[in-house]
Each structure stands twice: as C-alpha cells, then as structure tokens.
Amino acid sequence: MTDAFTPVISATGLYTPTDTISNAELVASYNAYADLFNAQNPDAEPLVHSSVEFIEKASGIKSRHVIDKAAILDPAIMEPRYDERPNDQISLMAEIGVAACRDALAKAGRDIADVDAVLCAASNMQRGYPAMAVEIQHELGMEHGFGFDINVACSSATFGIQTAADYIRSGNARSVLVVNPEITSGHLNWRDRDSHFIFGDVATAILVEAKDLAPPTHWEILGTRLKTQFSNNIRNNFGFLNRAEGKGPVDQSGPRNDKLFVQEGRKVFKEVVPMVAQMIVDHAGDLGLSSESLRRLWLHQANQGMNRMISQRVLGHEANDDESPTVLDTYANTSSAGSIIAFHKHNEDLAAGDVGLICSFGAGYSAGCVFVQKVSL
C-alpha cells in the first residue's frame, strides 16, 4: 500500500471542562438527597448512603469534569441545567467538539481547508438533526466535503477511526476529523447510588490522514477491528418515540428512569472482559504481533478492574501504569472519549517503532481495536 492510501493518526485534540466534582462533593450531595427522600417517603425502602470508599473501590474514580456542577450537586435538582440555545447559535455539544478539533488541527499544523470529512462519533447526540458533524463542519469553516454522526456508545471513537481509515484506504478522503463530544452528565441518573459516580464530560478529536500528508511524527494504523454482540446489560432507552408512550417525562427516581443510563454492572464485567481480551489477542495474532511487542495499551476508561483483567490476559501479566495508563481517576468514564484521552496524554514518551493499542468497549455490546505504530521521520 502506498503512502497515499496508508492511514495514520496525525494528531489528537482534547477539550476539558473547567468544573470538577470530587467524590467527597458527590457523596455529600447524594447523601443529602437520600436523607430527604427517606424523610419524605417513610414507607419506601430507605436509600443507603454512598461513600468515597465505596466509589473508589468499585471504580477507581476519584473525580470528574463536568460542564456545570452547580445543578448536579443541588439535592433538589441533581441533573445538569443548560440554557436552550437559538438555532443560529452553535449547540453545546458541537461547541466542545469544535474546541477539540481545533486543538488537533493545531497540533498537526493543519488548516481546516485540508480536511475532507468530519465524523462525529459519540454515545449521545444532542438532537436528531441536523447532524452534529455537519454543524461542527460549518463552525470550523470547512466549505467542502461532508460530515455525519456515528453512535456506537462507548465504542464510537474506534468505530469512527476505522471508518476514517477506510476512507483513506479507498481514496475517498485524504484527511478526516473524528470528533467525540461527550456530555455524559446528561444521561446519568445522579440519584442512583450504584451509578451516580460513573461519568464525566469531555471532548476529544482524532485527525486521521493519508501518510504522505502526515507531520513527521505520527502513528501509522497497522490494523483496525470492530465487534458487536447484542446485550441488554447496558441501556439508555431515551428517544423521540418516548412521547408516544403517553407516560410522562423521565423521572430519575421513578419507573421511567430507564430513559437514563442503566446497567447490570456485574454481568457487564463478567461478559465484556473475556470478549474484549480475546478480540485483542486474536487481532494482534492476525497482525503478527506478540504480547511482548505491545509497548502500551490505551484502554477504554470505564472501570479499573476491567482494564486490569483485560491487560493481564493480553500481556500475560498485570500491567503497570506505564504499560496501561489511567485517566479514569480524574476524568471518570467519558464514554467514547476515554481511550482517546489516555492516548492523547500518554503517547509522546514512546519511541519510533513502538507499537500500541487503542481499544474501546461498551454498550451493545460493542468493541473496537486500533493497533498503531509510532513513526518519527
């Protein structure tokens, strides 16, 4: 394959909200809500307090970034509050996506005029249409090419990377932005003790290009692989047909809380770990890569226990922080953006020729592998 049809990652971009919520703040808010609920509902099963120790043991998360923390921490609200924007103003998700795209373009020394396509790959879309990718394309000043949205939950970014890489391989594009705006605070039930700590907000972007366009330091995409397998264990049933059911709005504490994020955590852990580990091992084998040749794993940032077990099955030993870096502790689960944040923050120290893996997995079930090799000319 010539350099004109060889896909590489030229750069990545990151937008991080300034507001943060520590576990201590989150626990104080939730426990105040639980006390209020228990006092007002003496006949209901009492809500049990959360704790910092419980959260960190269950997930490894210590804090998270959010767009706006005030309403989330208010025991009377406990959900984000954002002003509705008029149609002539950029939407909130597109705005943070644009920021991440601009960061990636700047790092690659690339102008938006050089980009042929924008793929917005995220776990939630702010609206049905117009596509956020087209809005981002417009806001960036990209007057040619095309954009469209991709939703494969937490695997959206890797599915987007393979799609972009396929465009390069086929000659249908030379430079593609894959952008992952994730305001996951909007789909989280902050009144659920078992999940109120899981998610955070962020946006990432990946510039996938033909190798002959790439800056001197880049990451050649050695291979990509995607997998889906139906499961009910992670769901979000929110959608435009909910209004047709005639059952009223979403209730964080009531029977319609399935319109927010819900999961069977133990089942997910038990089923996803072996599926993803075997997928990585098989894909590496098909590419002629051994476990010893993998310098770093940038895994989906959902749960430290899952990553520990997956990396152990892939590498044959428990990975240290250098082999499998974590951003989960400060960013929490940022859905599709998690593995990209890990890659963005932890790749510059690798040497030319080093091989690594970007891997995501989540609802669906879905999983994606992107094996990359560092190039420095």
The 8 nearest C-alpha neighbors of each residue, nearest first, counted from 0:
[[1, 4, 5, 2, 3, 168, 6, 210],
 [2, 0, 3, 4, 5, 210, 211, 209],
 [1, 3, 5, 210, 211, 4, 209, 0],
 [4, 2, 209, 1, 211, 5, 210, 173],
 [5, 3, 168, 2, 167, 1, 209, 0],
 [4, 6, 2, 209, 210, 3, 168, 1],
 [7, 5, 209, 164, 208, 167, 220, 210],
 [6, 8, 219, 220, 218, 208, 207, 210],
 [7, 9, 207, 218, 10, 206, 217, 219],
 [8, 10, 217, 213, 206, 7, 207, 107],
 [11, 9, 206, 103, 107, 8, 106, 205],
 [10, 12, 205, 103, 204, 343, 206, 13],
 [11, 13, 103, 102, 99, 204, 203, 100],
 [14, 12, 203, 99, 202, 15, 102, 204],
 [13, 15, 99, 202, 201, 98, 203, 95],
 [14, 16, 201, 13, 17, 202, 64, 200],
 [17, 15, 66, 18, 64, 65, 201, 14],
 [16, 18, 15, 19, 64, 66, 65, 67],
 [19, 17, 65, 64, 16, 67, 66, 68],
 [20, 18, 64, 63, 65, 17, 21, 62],
 [21, 19, 63, 62, 24, 64, 25, 22],
 [22, 20, 62, 24, 23, 25, 61, 19],
 [21, 23, 25, 24, 51, 62, 61, 26],
 [22, 24, 26, 21, 25, 51, 27, 50],
 [25, 23, 27, 21, 22, 26, 20, 28],
 [24, 26, 22, 28, 23, 27, 29, 21],
 [27, 25, 29, 23, 28, 24, 50, 49],
 [26, 28, 24, 30, 25, 29, 31, 23],
 [29, 27, 25, 31, 72, 26, 30, 74],
 [28, 30, 32, 26, 31, 27, 33, 25],
 [29, 31, 33, 27, 48, 32, 28, 26],
 [32, 30, 34, 28, 29, 33, 27, 35],
 [31, 33, 74, 29, 35, 30, 34, 36],
 [34, 32, 30, 36, 35, 31, 46, 37],
 [35, 33, 37, 31, 32, 36, 30, 38],
 [34, 36, 32, 38, 33, 37, 39, 31],
 [37, 35, 33, 39, 38, 34, 40, 32],
 [38, 36, 40, 34, 45, 39, 35, 41],
 [39, 37, 35, 36, 40, 41, 34, 33],
 [38, 40, 36, 37, 41, 35, 34, 42],
 [39, 41, 37, 43, 42, 38, 36, 45],
 [42, 40, 43, 37, 38, 39, 45, 44],
 [41, 43, 40, 44, 45, 37, 39, 38],
 [44, 42, 40, 41, 45, 37, 46, 36],
 [43, 45, 46, 42, 41, 37, 40, 47],
 [46, 44, 37, 43, 47, 41, 33, 36],
 [45, 47, 33, 44, 37, 48, 36, 34],
 [48, 46, 45, 49, 33, 192, 30, 34],
 [49, 47, 30, 46, 50, 33, 29, 192],
 [48, 50, 26, 192, 30, 47, 53, 29],
 [51, 49, 53, 52, 26, 54, 48, 23],
 [50, 52, 54, 53, 22, 23, 55, 26],
 [51, 53, 50, 55, 54, 56, 57, 49],
 [54, 52, 50, 56, 51, 55, 57, 49],
 [55, 53, 57, 51, 56, 52, 58, 50],
 [54, 56, 59, 58, 52, 60, 57, 53],
 [55, 57, 53, 54, 58, 59, 52, 60],
 [58, 56, 54, 55, 53, 59, 302, 304],
 [57, 59, 302, 55, 60, 56, 303, 54],
 [58, 60, 55, 303, 328, 56, 57, 61],
 [59, 61, 328, 58, 55, 331, 327, 62],
 [60, 62, 328, 22, 329, 55, 21, 59],
 [63, 61, 21, 329, 20, 22, 60, 328],
 [62, 64, 330, 199, 331, 20, 329, 19],
 [63, 65, 19, 199, 200, 18, 16, 330],
 [66, 64, 200, 67, 18, 199, 16, 19],
 [65, 67, 16, 18, 200, 68, 64, 17],
 [68, 66, 65, 69, 18, 79, 70, 80],
 [67, 69, 71, 70, 65, 72, 18, 66],
 [70, 68, 72, 71, 67, 73, 79, 80],
 [71, 69, 73, 72, 79, 68, 77, 76],
 [70, 72, 77, 78, 68, 79, 69, 73],
 [71, 73, 28, 70, 69, 77, 74, 68],
 [72, 74, 70, 76, 75, 77, 71, 69],
 [75, 73, 32, 76, 77, 28, 72, 31],
 [74, 76, 73, 77, 32, 70, 72, 71],
 [75, 77, 73, 74, 78, 70, 71, 72],
 [78, 76, 71, 73, 74, 72, 189, 70],
 [77, 79, 71, 76, 70, 189, 80, 185],
 [80, 78, 71, 70, 185, 81, 67, 184],
 [79, 81, 70, 78, 82, 67, 71, 69],
 [82, 80, 83, 79, 67, 91, 84, 66],
 [81, 83, 84, 80, 91, 85, 79, 90],
 [82, 84, 81, 85, 90, 91, 80, 86],
 [83, 85, 88, 82, 86, 90, 89, 87],
 [86, 84, 87, 88, 83, 89, 90, 82],
 [85, 87, 88, 84, 89, 90, 83, 129],
 [86, 88, 85, 89, 84, 90, 134, 138],
 [89, 87, 86, 85, 84, 90, 91, 94],
 [88, 90, 94, 93, 91, 87, 86, 134],
 [91, 89, 93, 92, 94, 88, 84, 125],
 [90, 92, 94, 93, 89, 95, 125, 84],
 [93, 91, 94, 95, 90, 180, 96, 125],
 [92, 94, 96, 90, 91, 95, 135, 131],
 [95, 93, 91, 97, 92, 96, 90, 89],
 [94, 96, 98, 97, 92, 93, 202, 180],
 [97, 95, 93, 180, 99, 94, 98, 202],
 [96, 98, 100, 94, 95, 99, 135, 93],
 [97, 99, 95, 101, 96, 100, 14, 102],
 [100, 98, 13, 12, 14, 102, 203, 96],
 [101, 99, 97, 103, 204, 102, 98, 12],
 [100, 102, 104, 98, 103, 99, 105, 97],
 [101, 103, 12, 99, 105, 100, 104, 106],
 [104, 102, 12, 11, 100, 106, 10, 101],
 [105, 103, 109, 101, 107, 106, 102, 108],
 [104, 106, 108, 102, 107, 103, 101, 109],
 [105, 107, 103, 104, 108, 10, 102, 11],
 [108, 106, 104, 109, 105, 10, 9, 214],
 [109, 107, 105, 106, 104, 110, 214, 103],
 [108, 110, 104, 107, 105, 111, 113, 106],
 [109, 111, 112, 113, 104, 108, 114, 105],
 [110, 112, 113, 114, 141, 109, 139, 140],
 [111, 113, 110, 114, 141, 142, 115, 140],
 [112, 114, 111, 110, 115, 174, 109, 173],
 [115, 113, 174, 111, 112, 175, 116, 176],
 [116, 114, 144, 174, 172, 175, 173, 113],
 [115, 117, 175, 145, 144, 146, 114, 176],
 [118, 116, 146, 176, 132, 175, 177, 136],
 [119, 117, 177, 147, 146, 132, 148, 120],
 [118, 120, 148, 132, 178, 177, 149, 179],
 [119, 121, 149, 155, 179, 156, 150, 148],
 [122, 120, 179, 155, 150, 123, 335, 180],
 [121, 123, 152, 150, 153, 151, 335, 155],
 [124, 122, 121, 125, 150, 181, 152, 183],
 [123, 125, 126, 121, 122, 127, 131, 150],
 [124, 126, 123, 92, 127, 131, 90, 91],
 [127, 125, 124, 128, 129, 130, 131, 123],
 [126, 128, 129, 124, 130, 125, 239, 131],
 [129, 127, 130, 126, 131, 125, 124, 133],
 [128, 130, 131, 127, 133, 134, 126, 132],
 [131, 129, 128, 132, 133, 148, 147, 134],
 [130, 132, 134, 133, 93, 135, 129, 119],
 [133, 131, 119, 146, 135, 147, 130, 134],
 [132, 134, 136, 146, 130, 131, 135, 137],
 [133, 135, 131, 137, 136, 132, 138, 130],
 [136, 134, 138, 132, 137, 133, 93, 97],
 [135, 137, 133, 139, 141, 134, 138, 132],
 [136, 138, 134, 140, 135, 139, 141, 133],
 [139, 137, 135, 140, 136, 134, 97, 141],
 [138, 140, 136, 137, 141, 135, 97, 111],
 [141, 139, 137, 138, 142, 136, 111, 112],
 [142, 140, 136, 139, 143, 137, 111, 112],
 [141, 143, 140, 144, 137, 112, 136, 139],
 [144, 142, 141, 145, 115, 112, 116, 114],
 [145, 143, 115, 116, 142, 146, 141, 114],
 [144, 146, 116, 117, 143, 115, 147, 133],
 [147, 145, 117, 132, 133, 116, 118, 136],
 [146, 148, 132, 118, 130, 119, 133, 117],
 [147, 149, 119, 132, 118, 120, 130, 131],
 [150, 148, 120, 119, 155, 121, 151, 147],
 [149, 151, 121, 122, 152, 155, 120, 148],
 [150, 152, 155, 154, 122, 153, 149, 365],
 [151, 153, 122, 154, 155, 150, 362, 121],
 [152, 154, 335, 334, 361, 155, 360, 122],
 [155, 153, 359, 360, 335, 151, 152, 366],
 [154, 156, 151, 120, 158, 335, 121, 153],
 [157, 155, 159, 335, 158, 120, 154, 160],
 [156, 158, 160, 159, 367, 155, 154, 161],
 [159, 157, 155, 161, 156, 160, 162, 154],
 [158, 160, 156, 162, 157, 161, 120, 155],
 [159, 161, 157, 163, 162, 158, 164, 156],
 [162, 160, 164, 158, 163, 159, 223, 165],
 [161, 163, 159, 165, 160, 164, 158, 166],
 [164, 162, 160, 166, 165, 161, 175, 159],
 [165, 163, 161, 167, 6, 166, 162, 160],
 [164, 166, 168, 162, 167, 163, 161, 169],
 [167, 165, 171, 163, 169, 172, 164, 168],
 [168, 166, 164, 170, 172, 165, 169, 4],
 [169, 167, 4, 165, 166, 170, 5, 164],
 [170, 168, 166, 167, 171, 165, 4, 172],
 [169, 171, 167, 172, 168, 166, 4, 173],
 [170, 172, 166, 169, 167, 173, 168, 165],
 [173, 171, 166, 167, 170, 115, 174, 175],
 [172, 174, 209, 208, 167, 115, 175, 170],
 [173, 175, 208, 114, 115, 172, 207, 209],
 [176, 174, 116, 207, 114, 115, 206, 117],
 [175, 177, 206, 117, 205, 118, 178, 116],
 [176, 178, 118, 205, 204, 119, 117, 159],
 [177, 179, 204, 119, 203, 120, 96, 176],
 [178, 180, 203, 121, 120, 202, 336, 204],
 [181, 179, 202, 96, 92, 121, 95, 201],
 [180, 182, 201, 183, 200, 202, 179, 121],
 [183, 181, 200, 184, 185, 201, 180, 92],
 [182, 184, 185, 181, 186, 200, 199, 198],
 [185, 183, 187, 182, 186, 199, 198, 200],
 [184, 186, 183, 187, 182, 79, 78, 188],
 [187, 185, 259, 183, 184, 260, 188, 235],
 [186, 188, 184, 260, 185, 189, 259, 183],
 [189, 187, 190, 191, 251, 195, 259, 186],
 [188, 190, 195, 191, 77, 187, 78, 71],
 [191, 189, 188, 192, 195, 251, 29, 252],
 [190, 192, 195, 193, 189, 194, 188, 252],
 [191, 193, 195, 194, 49, 190, 29, 48],
 [194, 192, 191, 195, 196, 49, 197, 54],
 [193, 195, 196, 197, 191, 192, 188, 189],
 [196, 194, 189, 191, 192, 197, 188, 193],
 [197, 195, 194, 198, 54, 25, 22, 189],
 [198, 196, 194, 332, 195, 331, 199, 60],
 [199, 197, 332, 331, 333, 183, 196, 184],
 [198, 200, 63, 64, 333, 331, 65, 183],
 [201, 199, 182, 65, 181, 64, 183, 333],
 [202, 200, 15, 181, 14, 180, 16, 182],
 [203, 201, 180, 14, 179, 96, 181, 13],
 [204, 202, 13, 179, 99, 12, 336, 178],
 [203, 205, 178, 12, 100, 99, 11, 177],
 [206, 204, 11, 177, 176, 10, 207, 178],
 [205, 207, 176, 10, 9, 8, 175, 11],
 [208, 206, 8, 175, 7, 174, 9, 205],
 [209, 207, 174, 7, 173, 6, 175, 210],
 [208, 210, 6, 3, 173, 5, 211, 212],
 [209, 211, 2, 213, 212, 5, 7, 6],
 [210, 212, 2, 3, 209, 213, 5, 208],
 [213, 211, 210, 209, 208, 214, 3, 173],
 [212, 214, 210, 9, 211, 215, 208, 217],
 [213, 215, 216, 107, 217, 9, 212, 108],
 [216, 214, 376, 375, 217, 213, 374, 9],
 [217, 215, 375, 214, 374, 376, 218, 373],
 [218, 216, 9, 374, 8, 373, 214, 215],
 [217, 219, 373, 8, 372, 7, 371, 374],
 [218, 220, 7, 372, 371, 221, 8, 373],
 [221, 219, 371, 7, 222, 6, 370, 218],
 [222, 220, 371, 370, 219, 372, 223, 369],
 [223, 221, 370, 220, 369, 224, 286, 371],
 [222, 224, 369, 368, 161, 370, 225, 221],
 [223, 225, 368, 367, 369, 222, 226, 282],
 [226, 224, 367, 366, 368, 158, 223, 227],
 [225, 227, 366, 365, 367, 228, 224, 364],
 [228, 226, 365, 364, 363, 366, 229, 225],
 [227, 229, 364, 363, 365, 230, 226, 366],
 [228, 230, 363, 364, 227, 231, 365, 362],
 [229, 231, 232, 363, 364, 228, 233, 362],
 [230, 232, 233, 234, 229, 363, 262, 362],
 [231, 233, 263, 262, 230, 267, 234, 266],
 [234, 232, 262, 362, 231, 261, 263, 230],
 [235, 233, 261, 260, 236, 262, 231, 232],
 [234, 236, 260, 259, 258, 237, 257, 261],
 [237, 235, 258, 257, 234, 238, 259, 260],
 [238, 236, 258, 235, 259, 241, 239, 257],
 [239, 237, 240, 241, 236, 258, 242, 235],
 [238, 240, 241, 242, 237, 243, 127, 126],
 [239, 241, 243, 242, 238, 244, 237, 236],
 [242, 240, 243, 244, 239, 238, 237, 245],
 [243, 241, 240, 244, 245, 239, 247, 246],
 [242, 244, 240, 241, 245, 239, 246, 247],
 [243, 245, 242, 241, 246, 240, 247, 248],
 [246, 244, 243, 247, 242, 241, 248, 240],
 [247, 245, 244, 248, 242, 241, 243, 255],
 [246, 248, 245, 249, 242, 244, 255, 250],
 [249, 247, 250, 246, 255, 242, 241, 245],
 [248, 250, 255, 256, 258, 251, 247, 259],
 [251, 249, 253, 255, 256, 252, 248, 254],
 [252, 250, 256, 253, 188, 249, 190, 255],
 [253, 251, 250, 256, 190, 254, 191, 255],
 [252, 254, 250, 255, 256, 251, 249, 257],
 [253, 255, 256, 250, 252, 257, 251, 249],
 [256, 254, 257, 249, 250, 253, 258, 251],
 [255, 257, 251, 258, 250, 259, 254, 253],
 [256, 258, 259, 255, 236, 261, 235, 260],
 [259, 257, 237, 236, 256, 235, 255, 249],
 [260, 258, 186, 257, 235, 256, 187, 188],
 [259, 261, 235, 187, 186, 234, 188, 257],
 [262, 260, 234, 233, 257, 259, 235, 263],
 [263, 261, 233, 232, 264, 234, 260, 267],
 [264, 262, 232, 266, 265, 267, 233, 261],
 [263, 265, 267, 266, 262, 268, 232, 233],
 [264, 266, 268, 267, 263, 269, 270, 262],
 [267, 265, 269, 268, 264, 263, 270, 232],
 [266, 268, 264, 270, 265, 269, 271, 263],
 [267, 269, 265, 266, 271, 270, 272, 264],
 [268, 270, 266, 267, 271, 265, 272, 273],
 [269, 271, 267, 268, 272, 266, 273, 274],
 [270, 272, 274, 268, 267, 273, 275, 269],
 [271, 273, 275, 274, 309, 270, 268, 276],
 [274, 272, 276, 275, 271, 277, 270, 309],
 [275, 273, 271, 277, 272, 276, 278, 270],
 [274, 276, 278, 272, 277, 273, 271, 279],
 [277, 275, 273, 309, 279, 278, 274, 272],
 [278, 276, 280, 279, 275, 274, 273, 281],
 [277, 279, 275, 281, 276, 280, 282, 274],
 [280, 278, 282, 276, 277, 281, 283, 275],
 [279, 281, 277, 283, 282, 278, 313, 284],
 [282, 280, 284, 278, 283, 279, 277, 285],
 [281, 283, 285, 279, 284, 280, 278, 286],
 [284, 282, 288, 286, 280, 285, 281, 279],
 [283, 285, 287, 281, 286, 282, 288, 280],
 [284, 286, 282, 283, 287, 281, 288, 280],
 [287, 285, 283, 284, 288, 282, 222, 221],
 [288, 286, 284, 285, 283, 289, 282, 292],
 [287, 289, 283, 286, 284, 292, 290, 285],
 [290, 288, 292, 291, 287, 283, 284, 293],
 [289, 291, 314, 292, 293, 313, 288, 315],
 [290, 292, 289, 293, 314, 294, 288, 315],
 [291, 293, 289, 290, 294, 288, 354, 353],
 [294, 292, 354, 355, 290, 291, 295, 289],
 [293, 295, 355, 354, 353, 292, 322, 296],
 [294, 296, 322, 355, 293, 323, 297, 356],
 [297, 295, 323, 356, 355, 298, 322, 357],
 [298, 296, 357, 338, 341, 342, 356, 323],
 [297, 299, 358, 338, 296, 357, 359, 300],
 [298, 300, 338, 359, 337, 301, 358, 360],
 [299, 301, 337, 327, 332, 302, 338, 298],
 [302, 300, 332, 299, 327, 303, 331, 334],
 [301, 303, 58, 305, 304, 300, 306, 59],
 [302, 304, 306, 305, 59, 58, 307, 301],
 [303, 305, 307, 302, 306, 308, 58, 59],
 [306, 304, 308, 302, 307, 303, 309, 272],
 [307, 305, 309, 303, 304, 308, 310, 302],
 [306, 308, 304, 310, 305, 309, 303, 311],
 [307, 309, 311, 305, 306, 310, 312, 304],
 [310, 308, 306, 276, 312, 311, 307, 272],
 [311, 309, 313, 307, 312, 308, 314, 306],
 [310, 312, 317, 316, 308, 315, 314, 309],
 [313, 311, 309, 315, 310, 314, 276, 308],
 [312, 314, 310, 311, 315, 280, 276, 309],
 [315, 313, 290, 311, 316, 310, 312, 291],
 [314, 316, 311, 312, 313, 317, 290, 310],
 [317, 315, 311, 314, 318, 312, 310, 313],
 [318, 316, 311, 307, 319, 310, 315, 314],
 [319, 317, 322, 323, 310, 316, 311, 320],
 [318, 320, 322, 321, 323, 317, 324, 307],
 [321, 319, 324, 323, 322, 318, 325, 295],
 [320, 322, 319, 323, 324, 295, 318, 345],
 [321, 323, 295, 319, 320, 318, 296, 324],
 [324, 322, 296, 320, 321, 295, 318, 297],
 [325, 323, 320, 321, 322, 341, 297, 326],
 [324, 326, 327, 341, 323, 320, 328, 300],
 [325, 327, 328, 329, 330, 341, 324, 300],
 [328, 326, 331, 330, 300, 325, 329, 60],
 [327, 329, 60, 61, 326, 59, 331, 330],
 [328, 330, 62, 63, 327, 326, 331, 61],
 [329, 331, 63, 327, 64, 326, 328, 199],
 [332, 330, 327, 63, 198, 60, 199, 328],
 [333, 331, 198, 301, 300, 334, 197, 199],
 [332, 334, 337, 199, 336, 198, 200, 331],
 [333, 335, 153, 336, 332, 337, 122, 181],
 [336, 334, 153, 156, 155, 154, 337, 121],
 [335, 337, 339, 333, 334, 203, 179, 338],
 [338, 336, 300, 333, 340, 299, 339, 335],
 [337, 339, 299, 341, 298, 297, 340, 336],
 [338, 340, 342, 336, 341, 337, 343, 203],
 [341, 339, 343, 337, 342, 338, 344, 336],
 [340, 342, 338, 339, 344, 343, 297, 345],
 [343, 341, 339, 345, 340, 344, 297, 346],
 [342, 344, 340, 341, 345, 339, 11, 346],
 [345, 343, 341, 342, 340, 346, 347, 339],
 [344, 346, 342, 343, 341, 347, 324, 348],
 [345, 347, 348, 349, 342, 344, 343, 341],
 [346, 348, 349, 345, 344, 350, 343, 342],
 [349, 347, 346, 350, 345, 351, 344, 321],
 [348, 350, 347, 346, 353, 351, 373, 294],
 [351, 349, 353, 352, 348, 373, 347, 375],
 [350, 352, 373, 374, 375, 353, 349, 372],
 [353, 351, 373, 372, 350, 374, 354, 375],
 [352, 354, 373, 372, 351, 350, 294, 349],
 [355, 353, 372, 293, 294, 371, 352, 373],
 [356, 354, 295, 293, 371, 294, 296, 370],
 [355, 357, 370, 296, 369, 297, 358, 371],
 [358, 356, 297, 369, 368, 298, 338, 296],
 [359, 357, 368, 298, 367, 299, 356, 297],
 [358, 360, 299, 154, 367, 366, 298, 338],
 [361, 359, 366, 154, 365, 153, 299, 367],
 [360, 362, 153, 365, 364, 154, 363, 152],
 [363, 361, 364, 233, 152, 365, 153, 234],
 [364, 362, 365, 229, 230, 228, 227, 361],
 [363, 365, 362, 228, 227, 229, 361, 230],
 [366, 364, 227, 363, 361, 360, 226, 362],
 [367, 365, 360, 226, 359, 154, 225, 227],
 [366, 368, 225, 157, 359, 358, 224, 154],
 [369, 367, 358, 224, 223, 357, 370, 225],
 [368, 370, 223, 357, 356, 222, 358, 371],
 [371, 369, 356, 221, 222, 355, 220, 357],
 [370, 372, 220, 221, 219, 355, 354, 218],
 [373, 371, 354, 219, 218, 353, 352, 355],
 [372, 374, 218, 351, 352, 353, 217, 219],
 [373, 375, 351, 217, 216, 218, 352, 376],
 [376, 374, 216, 351, 215, 217, 373, 350],
 [375, 215, 216, 374, 351, 214, 217, 373]]
